[in-house]
Amino acid sequence: MFELMIGVSVISLYIAMAMPLFLLLLRLFEVIARRIDFKDALIIILTPFSIGYFYLVPSNGVIKKVYRGATIFFSIMLLLGSFFIFYMSK
């Protein structure tokens, strides 16, 4: 049972490491699909913690729902993966 917990933690950590790239691609796709001007596009793509994305992109799109779901999913995976880090540090 303990090995299962460690295995889930390791897999969750690997999944969570893909989070920045996946969310960056979603932001880039949203900018291209909505044809947002250059200044706002840079703010959306480059601001940390998705502040520019949630501030400048209207909330009536399918991509935004996917983005929110992916953010929640990756946050949960990161939390599960952090158990592995805490276990290895002891």
C-alpha positions, 0 to 999 in steps of 0.5 A: 500500500505504501509503494502505491502511495509513492508510485502515485506521488511520483506519477503526479509529480511528472504530470505536474511538471508538464503544467507550465508547457500545457498552460502556455500552449493553451494561452498561445492558442487563445491569443491566436484564436481571438486575434488579440493585439500584440501588447495584450497578447504579451501580457496574456502569455508572459504574466505569471500565475495566469493573471493576464489571462484571467484579466484580459480574456473574456470568460465565455469560451470553451478554452477558458473552461478547459484552462480552468479545469487544467489548472485545478487538475495540475494543482491537485497533481502538484499537491500529490507529487509534493508528498513524494518530495516530503517523503524523500527529504526525511 
